[in-house]
Amino acid sequence: HLQSYKDAKAMLIRLQEERKLVALFESSIAARDKESLKSAISTAEGMAPPYNPPILTDAKALVERIEKEEAVISGLKKAMAARDHDKIDDLLHEADELELDSDEVRQAVALKARLEEEAETVNSLKIAIEERDLNKLSAFLSKCTEMGLNVPEVGEGKKLQTQLQEENAAKAALKDAVEKRDLGVITSAITKAETLGLTASTPELAEALDLKITLEKENAAVAKLEAAISSRVISELEAALAAASELGLKASSTPAITDAEHVR
C-alpha cells in the first residue's frame, strides 16, 4: 500500500508539473516570447520521462519561426545600412514568405524603391552623356542634385554640360558672324570654336570657314581694284575687274568697281 501511495503521489506531482508547463507554453506562445518558449521546451525534454505534449511541437515551430524573423530583420538592418539593393530585395522576399510585417520591412521597402529610383536616374544620366544631349543632361543633373546623389557620373555630366553650353554659344556666335559678313568677327568666332574642339563637320563652323575664304578673296579683289585705280594701268584695271566679276562682286555693293570702271 505504501508503494502505491508513493506512486500515486509522484503521479500527481508529475501531472501538476505538466499542467504548469502547458500553461507556460500557452502563455509564451500567445506572447511570442522566444526565451520563455525555449526554457519551457528544455524543461519538457528534461523531464523523466520527457514530456511530449502536442503543444511542444507548436512551441518548437514558433521558436523556429521567430528566429527566422529575427534573422530577416537583422539582415535587413545590415543591408539597409550598406544600401545593398540586391540583398534588401532577397530579404524582402523572405519577409514576404514569412508574412512578416515590421518597421524594418516597411523601411526596407521604401529604401529599395529609393535605390531603384537612384539607379534609374544615374542610368538616364549616363545615356544623356553618351548622346551628348544638353537638355536631357541638364534635366537629369538637376534631378541628381534634388536627390542628393554624388556619383562619378554627376561630375562627368557637369563637365560635359559646361562643354556643350560653350559649344552652343560658339555655334550661335558663328551664325551671328556669318549673318554680319564681317571678316574680323568671323575669324574670331572660328578661332573660339576651334579652341573648343569643334571641327568642320559642325555645319556652323563649315559655313563660317567657307565664308571666311570668300570674304578673304573679296577683300583681296577689292585691294587689287584699289591698287589698279592708283596705278591707272588699263591691263591691271581689266584684270582686277575680271577677278571681281568672277567672285560675283557688284558695283552696287563694291564702290571700288565703279571707281575702276570710271578710270578705265
Disulfide bonds with the S-S distance in Angstrom:
none
